[in-house]
Amino acid sequence: GAITLKDGALKGYWIDVMRTMSQGSGTLEGDSKSTMQWTDAMGSHTRITEKLGEDKMRVTIKVTGPDGKPMEAMSEMTGKKP
């Protein structure tokens, strides 16, 4: 997959292990937050990536579940020096 900044907007493509291709577009807010709208054969979702510090980031995914209700998942990651 790849995400590039083109004409002031984020553009992205991703191919997963099931060989499904997703296309994304979004915005970059400063140097610490990106918001991408991803669409593929299964539907669409929003992915927000935030830099929380020099060694910490958060990824939030918002999607509509099979029952039509909104679902949200969040992960925080911390880098460790070897």
Secondary structure, 3 states (H helix, E strand, C coil): CEEEEECCEEEEEEECCCCCEEEEEEEEECCCEEEEEEEECCEEEEEEEEEEECCEEEEEEEEECCCCCEEEEEEEEECCCC
